[in-house]
Amino acid sequence: MHALGSILREALVVTALVSLPALLVATVVGTIVAIVQAATQVQEQTLTLLPKLLAVGATLALFGTVALGLCAGLFEHAIGALPEIVRGSP
């Protein structure tokens, strides 16, 4: 059971590391757009979606290889631990 717990813990960490850059960028861009909208009193929905979409897309393009590397490492670790998970640890 130790191997399964280790894989689950690593999966949670990888999930956080993969999603954190995009979430941070979306939060920062959304806050900046909200401040600009409040200052100019322009409440157009397109102005909130498009900058976030472009920023998150650019972030995924920049950090995509790192994210895939993390996911590949997790996959290799999970495949390597399969025998221990199947037979169970005493």
OpenMM code with the backbone's topology and positions (N, CA, C; nanometers):
from openmm import Vec3, app, unit

residues = "MET HIS ALA LEU GLY SER ILE LEU ARG GLU ALA LEU VAL VAL THR ALA LEU VAL SER LEU PRO ALA LEU LEU VAL ALA THR VAL VAL GLY THR ILE VAL ALA ILE VAL GLN ALA ALA THR GLN VAL GLN GLU GLN THR LEU THR LEU LEU PRO LYS LEU LEU ALA VAL GLY ALA THR LEU ALA LEU PHE GLY THR VAL ALA LEU GLY LEU CYS ALA GLY LEU PHE GLU HIS ALA ILE GLY ALA LEU PRO GLU ILE VAL ARG GLY SER PRO".split()
positions = [
    Vec3(0.0813, -0.1200, 0.0000),
    Vec3(0.0000, 0.0000, 0.0000),
    Vec3(0.0857, 0.1264, 0.0000),
    Vec3(0.2098, 0.1119, 0.0418),
    Vec3(0.2987, 0.2277, 0.0448),
    Vec3(0.3229, 0.2825, -0.0958),
    Vec3(0.3366, 0.1915, -0.1941),
    Vec3(0.3621, 0.2349, -0.3314),
    Vec3(0.2421, 0.3105, -0.3874),
    Vec3(0.1225, 0.2628, -0.3583),
    Vec3(0.0021, 0.3289, -0.4085),
    Vec3(-0.0125, 0.4678, -0.3454),
    Vec3(0.0126, 0.4779, -0.2159),
    Vec3(0.0073, 0.6083, -0.1495),
    Vec3(0.1100, 0.7039, -0.2056),
    Vec3(0.2270, 0.6523, -0.2361),
    Vec3(0.3324, 0.7354, -0.2949),
    Vec3(0.2909, 0.7877, -0.4324),
    Vec3(0.2309, 0.7015, -0.5123),
    Vec3(0.1872, 0.7430, -0.6460),
    Vec3(0.0747, 0.8450, -0.6362),
    Vec3(-0.0193, 0.8226, -0.5461),
    Vec3(-0.1292, 0.9177, -0.5298),
    Vec3(-0.0787, 1.0538, -0.4831),
    Vec3(0.0151, 1.0531, -0.3902),
    Vec3(0.0735, 1.1789, -0.3418),
    Vec3(0.1461, 1.2514, -0.4554),
    Vec3(0.2236, 1.1752, -0.5325),
    Vec3(0.2957, 1.2346, -0.6446),
    Vec3(0.1990, 1.2866, -0.7509),
    Vec3(0.0878, 1.2168, -0.7724),
    Vec3(-0.0119, 1.2618, -0.8696),
    Vec3(-0.0743, 1.3939, -0.8266),
    Vec3(-0.1003, 1.4098, -0.6978),
    Vec3(-0.1546, 1.5371, -0.6492),
    Vec3(-0.0550, 1.6510, -0.6673),
    Vec3(0.0717, 1.6236, -0.6405),
    Vec3(0.1742, 1.7273, -0.6567),
    Vec3(0.1894, 1.7640, -0.8041),
    Vec3(0.1914, 1.6636, -0.8916),
    Vec3(0.2049, 1.6911, -1.0352),
    Vec3(0.0840, 1.7695, -1.0855),
    Vec3(-0.0344, 1.7341, -1.0393),
    Vec3(-0.1545, 1.8076, -1.0786),
    Vec3(-0.1460, 1.9533, -1.0370),
    Vec3(-0.0996, 1.9775, -0.9163),
    Vec3(-0.0857, 2.1149, -0.8687),
    Vec3(0.0188, 2.1902, -0.9498),
    Vec3(0.1323, 2.1266, -0.9772),
    Vec3(0.2388, 2.1931, -1.0525),
    Vec3(0.1993, 2.2200, -1.1976),
    Vec3(0.1193, 2.1319, -1.2556),
    Vec3(0.0780, 2.1509, -1.3950),
    Vec3(-0.0272, 2.2609, -1.4065),
    Vec3(-0.1190, 2.2668, -1.3107),
    Vec3(-0.2286, 2.3627, -1.3216),
    Vec3(-0.1964, 2.4995, -1.2624),
    Vec3(-0.1002, 2.5073, -1.1726),
    Vec3(-0.0730, 2.6328, -1.1033),
    Vec3(-0.0337, 2.7486, -1.1951),
    Vec3(0.0571, 2.7314, -1.2919),
    Vec3(0.0914, 2.8467, -1.3763),
    Vec3(-0.0279, 2.9053, -1.4514),
    Vec3(-0.1109, 2.8196, -1.5096),
    Vec3(-0.2268, 2.8692, -1.5854),
    Vec3(-0.3268, 2.9381, -1.4927),
    Vec3(-0.3486, 2.8811, -1.3747),
    Vec3(-0.4422, 2.9434, -1.2804),
    Vec3(-0.3914, 3.0781, -1.2306),
    Vec3(-0.2627, 3.0874, -1.2032),
    Vec3(-0.2062, 3.2150, -1.1578),
    Vec3(-0.2163, 3.3220, -1.2653),
    Vec3(-0.1844, 3.2847, -1.3880),
    Vec3(-0.1918, 3.3819, -1.4978),
    Vec3(-0.3356, 3.4264, -1.5196),
    Vec3(-0.4300, 3.3323, -1.5175),
    Vec3(-0.5709, 3.3685, -1.5358),
    Vec3(-0.6189, 3.4593, -1.4241),
    Vec3(-0.5739, 3.4340, -1.3014),
    Vec3(-0.6133, 3.5183, -1.1886),
    Vec3(-0.5573, 3.6587, -1.2011),
    Vec3(-0.4304, 3.6697, -1.2350),
    Vec3(-0.3676, 3.8019, -1.2478),
    Vec3(-0.4294, 3.8810, -1.3621),
    Vec3(-0.4469, 3.8165, -1.4775),
    Vec3(-0.5056, 3.8861, -1.5923),
    Vec3(-0.6497, 3.9247, -1.5626),
    Vec3(-0.7248, 3.8362, -1.4986),
    Vec3(-0.8630, 3.8685, -1.4631),
    Vec3(-0.8722, 3.9857, -1.3674),
    Vec3(-0.7806, 3.9918, -1.2720),
    Vec3(-0.7789, 4.1038, -1.1777),
    Vec3(-0.7457, 4.2346, -1.2481),
    Vec3(-0.6479, 4.2311, -1.3358),
    Vec3(-0.6102, 4.3526, -1.4097),
    Vec3(-0.7259, 4.3997, -1.4974),
    Vec3(-0.7909, 4.3080, -1.5665),
    Vec3(-0.9040, 4.3443, -1.6521),
    Vec3(-1.0187, 4.3993, -1.5682),
    Vec3(-1.0431, 4.3406, -1.4513),
    Vec3(-1.1508, 4.3897, -1.3646),
    Vec3(-1.1211, 4.5315, -1.3154),
    Vec3(-0.9957, 4.5591, -1.2844),
    Vec3(-0.9584, 4.6946, -1.2414),
    Vec3(-0.9775, 4.7938, -1.3549),
    Vec3(-0.9365, 4.7554, -1.4742),
    Vec3(-0.9534, 4.8438, -1.5902),
    Vec3(-1.1019, 4.8658, -1.6190),
    Vec3(-1.1822, 4.7597, -1.6087),
    Vec3(-1.3256, 4.7747, -1.6325),
    Vec3(-1.3908, 4.8628, -1.5266),
    Vec3(-1.3483, 4.8499, -1.4034),
    Vec3(-1.4047, 4.9337, -1.2977),
    Vec3(-1.3662, 5.0791, -1.3166),
    Vec3(-1.2438, 5.1014, -1.3633),
    Vec3(-1.1975, 5.2389, -1.3824),
    Vec3(-1.2668, 5.3043, -1.5019),
    Vec3(-1.2908, 5.2278, -1.6064),
    Vec3(-1.3511, 5.2859, -1.7272),
    Vec3(-1.5015, 5.2650, -1.7331),
    Vec3(-1.5566, 5.1841, -1.6459),
    Vec3(-1.6981, 5.1510, -1.6400),
    Vec3(-1.7485, 5.0904, -1.7710),
    Vec3(-1.6608, 5.0129, -1.8358),
    Vec3(-1.6992, 4.9387, -1.9555),
    Vec3(-1.7204, 4.7942, -1.9128),
    Vec3(-1.8436, 4.7446, -1.9242),
    Vec3(-1.8762, 4.6096, -1.8793),
    Vec3(-1.9044, 4.5198, -1.9996),
    Vec3(-1.8052, 4.4946, -2.0772),
    Vec3(-1.8183, 4.4092, -2.1946),
    Vec3(-1.7594, 4.2715, -2.1621),
    Vec3(-1.8375, 4.1649, -2.1851),
    Vec3(-1.7928, 4.0302, -2.1509),
    Vec3(-1.6742, 3.9843, -2.2350),
    Vec3(-1.6661, 4.0320, -2.3577),
    Vec3(-1.5550, 3.9936, -2.4439),
    Vec3(-1.4222, 4.0419, -2.3871),
    Vec3(-1.4241, 4.1560, -2.3224),
    Vec3(-1.3009, 4.2100, -2.2655),
    Vec3(-1.2480, 4.1251, -2.1508),
    Vec3(-1.3324, 4.0506, -2.0834),
    Vec3(-1.2844, 3.9662, -1.9748),
    Vec3(-1.2356, 3.8311, -2.0251),
    Vec3(-1.2975, 3.7780, -2.1282),
    Vec3(-1.2636, 3.6444, -2.1754),
    Vec3(-1.1397, 3.6419, -2.2636),
    Vec3(-1.1308, 3.7315, -2.3589),
    Vec3(-1.0235, 3.7262, -2.4574),
    Vec3(-0.8842, 3.7411, -2.3977),
    Vec3(-0.8582, 3.8387, -2.3105),
    Vec3(-0.7222, 3.8478, -2.2537),
    Vec3(-0.6843, 3.7243, -2.1711),
    Vec3(-0.7802, 3.6717, -2.0943),
    Vec3(-0.7508, 3.5509, -2.0162),
    Vec3(-0.7227, 3.4325, -2.1075),
    Vec3(-0.8010, 3.4205, -2.2130),
    Vec3(-0.7823, 3.3101, -2.3068),
    Vec3(-0.6442, 3.3165, -2.3722),
    Vec3(-0.6052, 3.4354, -2.4161),
    Vec3(-0.4736, 3.4514, -2.4786),
    Vec3(-0.3604, 3.4277, -2.3786),
    Vec3(-0.3753, 3.4792, -2.2580),
    Vec3(-0.2700, 3.4638, -2.1570),
    Vec3(-0.2547, 3.3182, -2.1139),
    Vec3(-0.3657, 3.2496, -2.0926),
    Vec3(-0.3575, 3.1085, -2.0529),
    Vec3(-0.3027, 3.0248, -2.1681),
    Vec3(-0.3409, 3.0552, -2.2902),
    Vec3(-0.2863, 2.9839, -2.4060),
    Vec3(-0.1361, 3.0016, -2.4185),
    Vec3(-0.0887, 3.1246, -2.3980),
    Vec3(0.0555, 3.1498, -2.4030),
    Vec3(0.1280, 3.0778, -2.2895),
    Vec3(0.0662, 3.0759, -2.1726),
    Vec3(0.1262, 3.0064, -2.0591),
    Vec3(0.1364, 2.8571, -2.0857),
    Vec3(0.0317, 2.7990, -2.1404),
    Vec3(0.0354, 2.6570, -2.1729),
    Vec3(0.1380, 2.6271, -2.2816),
    Vec3(0.1543, 2.7180, -2.3760),
    Vec3(0.2551, 2.6986, -2.4798),
    Vec3(0.3959, 2.7042, -2.4210),
    Vec3(0.4163, 2.7932, -2.3231),
    Vec3(0.5488, 2.8060, -2.2620),
    Vec3(0.5813, 2.6912, -2.1677),
    Vec3(0.4854, 2.6511, -2.0848),
    Vec3(0.5101, 2.5498, -1.9825),
    Vec3(0.4601, 2.4110, -2.0212),
    Vec3(0.4142, 2.3953, -2.1439),
    Vec3(0.3592, 2.2673, -2.1861),
    Vec3(0.4609, 2.1544, -2.1855),
    Vec3(0.5826, 2.1812, -2.2279),
    Vec3(0.6836, 2.0758, -2.2299),
    Vec3(0.7218, 2.0335, -2.0882),
    Vec3(0.7259, 2.1297, -1.9968),
    Vec3(0.7562, 2.0976, -1.8573),
    Vec3(0.6438, 2.0116, -1.7987),
    Vec3(0.5195, 2.0497, -1.8281),
    Vec3(0.4049, 1.9752, -1.7773),
    Vec3(0.4039, 1.8326, -1.8325),
    Vec3(0.4333, 1.8182, -1.9607),
    Vec3(0.4376, 1.6843, -2.0190),
    Vec3(0.5502, 1.6019, -1.9596),
    Vec3(0.6625, 1.6657, -1.9292),
    Vec3(0.7729, 1.5950, -1.8640),
    Vec3(0.7343, 1.5458, -1.7256),
    Vec3(0.6630, 1.6303, -1.6500),
    Vec3(0.6168, 1.5886, -1.5174),
    Vec3(0.5182, 1.4722, -1.5276),
    Vec3(0.4264, 1.4814, -1.6228),
    Vec3(0.3286, 1.3734, -1.6409),
    Vec3(0.3974, 1.2448, -1.6864),
    Vec3(0.4965, 1.2549, -1.7722),
    Vec3(0.5694, 1.1366, -1.8175),
    Vec3(0.6456, 1.0729, -1.7016),
    Vec3(0.7051, 1.1546, -1.6161),
    Vec3(0.7746, 1.1010, -1.4995),
    Vec3(0.6800, 1.0296, -1.4049),
    Vec3(0.5628, 1.0861, -1.3848),
    Vec3(0.4622, 1.0214, -1.3003),
    Vec3(0.4176, 0.8897, -1.3621),
    Vec3(0.3977, 0.8876, -1.4920),
    Vec3(0.3563, 0.7656, -1.5612),
    Vec3(0.4624, 0.6564, -1.5477),
    Vec3(0.5892, 0.6945, -1.5656),
    Vec3(0.6974, 0.5966, -1.5519),
    Vec3(0.7044, 0.5423, -1.4098),
    Vec3(0.6879, 0.6294, -1.3114),
    Vec3(0.6893, 0.5865, -1.1721),
    Vec3(0.5723, 0.4924, -1.1428),
    Vec3(0.4555, 0.5230, -1.1961),
    Vec3(0.3376, 0.4392, -1.1735),
    Vec3(0.3544, 0.3028, -1.2391),
    Vec3(0.4064, 0.2990, -1.3603),
    Vec3(0.4286, 0.1714, -1.4287),
    Vec3(0.5344, 0.0902, -1.3550),
    Vec3(0.6391, 0.1552, -1.3065),
    Vec3(0.7438, 0.0848, -1.2332),
    Vec3(0.6956, 0.0287, -1.1005),
    Vec3(0.5966, 0.0928, -1.0407),
    Vec3(0.5463, 0.0481, -0.9102),
    Vec3(0.4329, -0.0529, -0.9215),
    Vec3(0.3884, -0.0846, -1.0420),
    Vec3(0.2771, -0.1781, -1.0589),
    Vec3(0.3006, -0.3151, -0.9940),
    Vec3(0.4170, -0.3759, -1.0103),
    Vec3(0.4358, -0.5062, -0.9443),
    Vec3(0.4203, -0.5001, -0.7926),
    Vec3(0.4722, -0.3964, -0.7315),
    Vec3(0.4601, -0.3815, -0.5864),
    Vec3(0.3152, -0.3567, -0.5448),
    Vec3(0.2418, -0.2820, -0.6261),
    Vec3(0.1020, -0.2550, -0.5950),
    Vec3(0.0189, -0.3818, -0.6078),
    Vec3(0.0451, -0.4616, -0.7122),
    Vec3(-0.0336, -0.5807, -0.7372),
    Vec3(-0.0101, -0.6855, -0.6285),
    Vec3(0.1161, -0.7104, -0.5950),
    Vec3(0.1419, -0.8142, -0.4943),
    Vec3(0.1188, -0.7636, -0.3529),
    Vec3(0.1183, -0.6333, -0.3351),
    Vec3(0.0931, -0.5760, -0.2020),
    Vec3(0.2168, -0.5863, -0.1159),
    Vec3(0.2284, -0.4964, -0.0233),
    Vec3(0.3430, -0.4994, 0.0665),
    Vec3(0.2990, -0.5566, 0.2012),
    Vec3(0.3791, -0.6466, 0.2567),
    Vec3(0.3402, -0.7116, 0.3830),
    Vec3(0.3446, -0.6186, 0.5010),
] * unit.nanometer
topology = app.Topology()
chain = topology.addChain("A")
for resn in residues:
    res = topology.addResidue(resn, chain)
    for name in ("N", "CA", "C"):
        topology.addAtom(name, app.Element.getBySymbol(name[0]), res)
